[in-house]
Amino acid sequence: MKNFNGFQIVFILFISIILASCTGGTEKTPKDDDPNLESTEGQELELHQKRIVYQIPEMEDVVCHKGEIYYSVDSVELEADIYTPPDLSRSSKLPLVILTNNYPETFWNNSSVTHKDWQMIISWSKLIAASGMVAVAYQTKYSPSEADSLISYLSRNAAKFNIDINRMAVFGCSANALAAQSLTQNDEYNIKCATFYYGLLLTPDQKYYAELDTLSSYGFYFSGLRKISKIPKNIPLMVVRAGMDQYDIMKKTTDHFVAEAIRSNAQLTFIDYSEGQHDFDVLDDTENSRIIIKQTVDFLTTHLDVK
């Protein structure tokens, strides 16, 4: 992927794909850190056990600060897992990537792991950290506004985790894209770029708002989102569409968002992965998937000015 300049241009990349956890405390994350992976040898892994299909050796040396309490009110405590590169000096200041979560913890009660402990989220976090950034995955309970509490906590503890809070990106997949998009509406946050994978997205004209409101019964937060009043022109956006997504609403909202982003002259990188399915980054073990994941890392490092 070519580097992007700082001017407000539209850069649309259409790809017709015809080419070719951490254990307790703060420690390095070993390669096989999920006991469920060992027990399913020779069997098809469940979705939460699957890692992204593009990995680099440096991911094994990433440090995870697991179970940091970022929110504590009455008897409610919410945790964040913070991933950093190894061997950082105290003076190091690295950009921050927040992997947004748009589901309450109660949504995962029937699962053996919560969202931040999915191998998908862990492996994305490791890849981001291994590429010179700080990655954060977190729990939610009441609303997407808890991401604001998370950012406040990270701001107060920036030195502890080697974070440059003025270089921030948000990354949302599927319904979690709504939480990432909501954060881009707050001008007080120094968000340098945003990435949306096969996501639910809204536009200022409120098209599909009512349809998404009815879908909120599936468990994701909707009513607590900031109103989407703009497609920001000062934040480079990367949108990846999965052409074989089994959820038509994802494609419909993505298509409309992309059209509106082009119309408003936003800074857009658009990848149409025509052969990709929902969760292609863990389900489609192909060279095309790996190319797109690598392009995503390049997009983040470029706009977050990773040296």
Wavefront OBJ file of the C-alpha trace (Angstrom):
o trace
v 0.000 0.000 0.000
v 1.253 3.435 -0.874
v 1.761 6.004 1.833
v -0.976 8.580 2.223
v -0.411 12.306 2.445
v -2.091 14.602 4.915
v -4.311 16.411 2.407
v -8.018 15.756 2.400
v -8.307 13.618 -0.707
v -10.372 10.647 -1.588
v -8.320 7.583 -2.213
v -10.522 4.695 -3.212
v -8.921 1.323 -3.594
v -11.236 -1.164 -5.254
v -9.753 -4.637 -5.132
v -11.340 -7.162 -7.456
v -9.871 -10.053 -5.643
v -8.469 -12.004 -8.538
v -4.908 -11.882 -7.279
v -3.655 -14.952 -7.264
v -3.844 -13.921 25.588
v -2.559 -13.635 27.731
v -2.327 -15.364 31.114
v -2.637 -13.438 34.436
v -0.565 -10.353 35.087
v 1.911 -8.669 32.737
v 3.945 -11.053 30.667
v 4.897 -12.162 27.186
v 2.153 -13.965 25.367
v 3.124 -17.481 24.284
v 2.122 -18.841 20.899
v -0.453 -21.304 22.215
v -2.032 -19.495 25.132
v -5.596 -20.808 24.813
v -6.155 -24.183 26.506
v -9.177 -24.704 24.270
v -6.880 -24.880 21.271
v -5.068 -27.887 22.696
v -8.268 -29.769 23.448
v -9.555 -29.398 19.884
v -6.559 -30.755 18.014
v -7.752 -32.442 14.860
v -11.183 -30.814 15.131
v -12.669 -27.700 13.559
v -12.111 -24.798 15.920
v -15.018 -22.670 17.064
v -15.046 -19.081 15.850
v -13.749 -17.641 19.131
v -10.747 -19.989 18.931
v -9.597 -18.876 15.487
v -6.674 -16.509 15.017
v -6.302 -14.076 12.135
v -4.765 -15.695 9.082
v -1.856 -13.243 8.785
v 0.756 -13.364 11.544
v 4.363 -12.333 12.050
v 6.992 -13.896 14.355
v 7.246 -10.740 16.512
v 3.722 -11.372 17.805
v 5.093 -14.038 20.164
v 7.108 -11.417 22.076
v 4.279 -8.955 22.656
v 3.607 -7.990 26.283
v 0.049 -8.069 27.608
v -1.095 -6.074 30.634
v -4.116 -8.231 31.310
v -7.137 -7.359 33.395
v -6.441 -3.679 33.971
v -9.476 -2.196 35.750
v -10.472 0.835 33.723
v -13.978 1.306 35.165
v -15.111 0.746 38.738
v -18.480 1.958 40.008
v -20.205 0.350 42.991
v -19.809 -3.394 42.430
v -19.102 -3.149 38.701
v -15.531 -3.488 37.482
v -14.634 -3.599 33.807
v -11.299 -4.816 32.496
v -9.063 -3.915 29.591
v -6.182 -5.902 28.134
v -3.376 -3.645 26.918
v -0.831 -5.014 24.457
v 2.570 -3.383 23.949
v 5.771 -4.235 22.103
v 8.489 -5.799 24.303
v 11.456 -4.024 25.868
v 10.096 -0.493 25.779
v 12.027 2.273 27.445
v 10.149 4.393 29.956
v 10.320 7.352 27.598
v 8.773 5.522 24.628
v 5.496 6.975 23.374
v 3.532 4.814 20.974
v 0.245 5.379 19.153
v -2.899 3.714 20.436
v -5.345 1.447 18.595
v -8.645 0.687 20.327
v -10.436 -2.475 19.195
v -13.975 -1.351 19.891
v -16.595 -3.494 21.598
v -20.306 -2.851 21.090
v -21.714 -5.715 23.163
v -22.426 -6.014 26.917
v -20.647 -8.744 28.817
v -24.009 -10.440 29.399
v -24.126 -11.138 25.649
v -21.255 -13.582 26.091
v -22.754 -15.476 29.046
v -23.415 -18.514 26.874
v -19.875 -18.510 25.534
v -16.779 -19.891 27.200
v -14.916 -16.591 26.662
v -15.766 -12.905 26.504
v -15.136 -10.719 23.473
v -11.714 -9.424 24.496
v -10.558 -13.029 25.006
v -11.503 -14.224 21.538
v -8.433 -15.424 19.682
v -9.445 -13.116 16.844
v -9.175 -10.077 19.139
v -6.037 -11.371 20.853
v -4.244 -12.071 17.580
v -5.240 -8.709 16.076
v -3.988 -7.020 19.261
v -0.694 -8.889 19.076
v -0.213 -8.021 15.412
v -0.873 -4.343 16.096
v 1.515 -4.305 19.067
v 4.168 -6.219 17.129
v 3.905 -3.502 14.460
v 4.910 -0.732 16.867
v 1.612 0.372 18.420
v -0.343 -0.177 21.633
v -3.524 -2.221 21.202
v -6.401 -2.258 23.686
v -9.343 -4.673 23.958
v -11.926 -4.190 26.685
v -15.138 -5.272 28.394
v -18.414 -3.356 28.333
v -21.534 -3.662 30.456
v -24.066 -0.847 30.095
v -23.434 1.120 26.898
v -20.881 2.096 24.256
v -20.129 5.183 26.346
v -17.850 2.986 28.431
v -15.332 3.465 25.633
v -15.166 7.073 26.834
v -14.284 5.817 30.310
v -11.618 3.622 28.728
v -10.074 6.560 26.865
v -10.110 8.626 30.045
v -8.321 5.819 31.895
v -5.732 5.437 29.143
v -5.147 9.197 29.145
v -4.493 9.179 32.896
v -2.204 6.160 32.607
v -0.526 6.994 29.318
v 2.983 6.994 30.773
v 2.467 3.604 32.435
v 1.590 1.959 29.111
v 3.849 4.066 26.840
v 0.853 5.613 25.088
v 0.810 8.788 23.030
v -2.863 9.648 23.504
v -2.623 12.249 20.736
v -2.097 9.473 18.170
v -5.185 7.299 18.397
v -7.009 4.989 15.995
v -10.239 3.044 16.334
v -10.844 -0.357 14.757
v -14.272 -1.981 14.613
v -15.538 -5.193 12.990
v -19.147 -6.170 12.304
v -21.532 -4.485 14.798
v -18.490 -3.258 16.732
v -17.920 -0.808 13.859
v -20.813 1.228 15.270
v -18.873 1.888 18.467
v -15.797 2.893 16.482
v -17.855 5.193 14.276
v -19.474 6.762 17.333
v -16.054 7.714 18.711
v -15.192 9.525 15.478
v -18.053 11.951 16.208
v -16.222 13.348 19.244
v -13.893 16.125 18.105
v -12.121 16.128 21.475
v -10.473 12.811 20.688
v -7.334 12.997 18.617
v -8.368 10.168 16.306
v -5.919 9.975 13.428
v -7.635 7.196 11.479
v -10.431 4.633 11.690
v -10.843 1.141 10.235
v -14.149 -0.650 9.679
v -14.280 -4.347 8.693
v -17.531 -5.870 7.277
v -19.370 -3.502 9.556
v -22.680 -1.910 10.382
v -22.253 1.770 9.531
v -24.552 4.782 9.682
v -24.676 8.034 7.764
v -25.902 11.557 8.603
v -29.032 11.067 6.458
v -30.045 8.351 8.980
v -30.774 5.819 6.242
v -30.962 2.323 7.790
v -31.216 3.843 11.283
v -34.644 2.316 11.893
v -33.533 -1.039 10.512
v -30.497 -1.137 12.776
v -32.667 -0.129 15.726
v -34.769 -3.250 15.213
v -31.601 -5.347 14.954
v -30.413 -4.130 18.354
v -32.535 -6.896 19.865
v -29.663 -9.191 18.844
v -27.689 -7.783 21.733
v -25.467 -4.978 20.502
v -25.694 -1.460 21.917
v -27.574 0.973 19.740
v -29.544 3.539 21.717
v -26.447 4.759 23.572
v -24.461 5.573 20.444
v -23.621 9.148 19.594
v -25.759 10.440 16.766
v -23.900 10.050 13.496
v -24.017 13.643 12.341
v -21.005 13.630 10.035
v -18.562 11.587 8.042
v -15.412 13.325 9.266
v -13.183 14.753 6.562
v -10.157 15.100 8.814
v -9.978 11.392 9.751
v -8.678 8.938 7.119
v -11.112 6.034 6.910
v -10.507 2.467 5.794
v -13.573 0.394 4.921
v -13.327 -3.293 4.026
v -16.425 -4.866 2.511
v -16.911 -8.630 2.471
v -18.614 -9.421 -0.824
v -19.757 -12.858 0.368
v -21.011 -11.567 3.722
v -24.006 -13.653 4.748
v -25.479 -10.630 6.533
v -26.986 -8.418 3.844
v -27.398 -5.513 6.262
v -23.623 -5.290 6.586
v -23.210 -4.881 2.828
v -26.143 -2.472 2.501
v -24.950 -0.111 5.210
v -21.341 -0.324 4.029
v -22.315 0.426 0.422
v -24.353 3.454 1.455
v -21.643 4.702 3.803
v -19.012 4.446 1.062
v -21.243 6.310 -1.400
v -21.837 9.089 1.130
v -18.132 9.239 2.012
v -17.276 9.709 -1.660
v -20.005 12.324 -2.082
v -18.714 14.269 0.934
v -15.113 14.057 -0.288
v -13.888 12.180 2.796
v -10.436 10.600 3.001
v -11.384 7.060 2.079
v -9.603 3.811 1.401
v -12.148 1.229 0.264
v -11.404 -2.450 -0.261
v -14.110 -4.573 -1.863
v -13.089 -8.122 -1.019
v -15.486 -9.760 -3.450
v -14.696 -13.312 -2.314
v -14.496 -12.557 1.417
v -17.052 -13.744 3.931
v -17.997 -12.250 7.268
v -15.011 -12.722 9.613
v -12.804 -13.398 6.576
v -9.748 -12.380 8.603
v -10.078 -15.603 10.612
v -12.185 -17.810 8.314
v -10.650 -17.296 4.866
v -7.096 -18.610 4.998
v -6.101 -17.187 1.627
v -3.375 -14.977 0.253
v -5.967 -12.300 -0.486
v -7.031 -12.198 3.180
v -3.420 -11.869 4.254
v -2.828 -9.054 1.761
v -5.784 -7.097 3.157
v -4.720 -7.596 6.783
v -1.216 -6.443 5.891
v -2.682 -3.398 4.102
v -4.677 -2.636 7.241
v -1.517 -2.631 9.363
v 0.162 -0.385 6.786
v -2.825 1.972 6.898
v -2.575 2.223 10.698
v 1.194 2.678 10.834
v 1.099 5.296 8.086
v -1.562 7.495 9.647
v -0.329 6.983 13.200
v 3.194 7.916 12.106
v 4.867 4.760 13.400
v 8.623 5.117 12.982
l 1 2 3 4 5 6 7 8 9 10 11 12 13 14 15 16 17 18 19 20
l 21 22 23 24 25 26 27 28 29 30 31 32 33 34 35 36 37 38 39 40 41 42 43 44 45 46 47 48 49 50 51 52 53 54 55 56 57 58 59 60 61 62 63 64 65 66 67 68 69 70 71 72 73 74 75 76 77 78 79 80 81 82 83 84 85 86 87 88 89 90 91 92 93 94 95 96 97 98 99 100 101 102 103 104 105 106 107 108 109 110 111 112 113 114 115 116 117 118 119 120 121 122 123 124 125 126 127 128 129 130 131 132 133 134 135 136 137 138 139 140 141 142 143 144 145 146 147 148 149 150 151 152 153 154 155 156 157 158 159 160 161 162 163 164 165 166 167 168 169 170 171 172 173 174 175 176 177 178 179 180 181 182 183 184 185 186 187 188 189 190 191 192 193 194 195 196 197 198 199 200 201 202 203 204 205 206 207 208 209 210 211 212 213 214 215 216 217 218 219 220 221 222 223 224 225 226 227 228 229 230 231 232 233 234 235 236 237 238 239 240 241 242 243 244 245 246 247 248 249 250 251 252 253 254 255 256 257 258 259 260 261 262 263 264 265 266 267 268 269 270 271 272 273 274 275 276 277 278 279 280 281 282 283 284 285 286 287 288 289 290 291 292 293 294 295 296 297 298 299 300 301 302 303 304 305 306 307
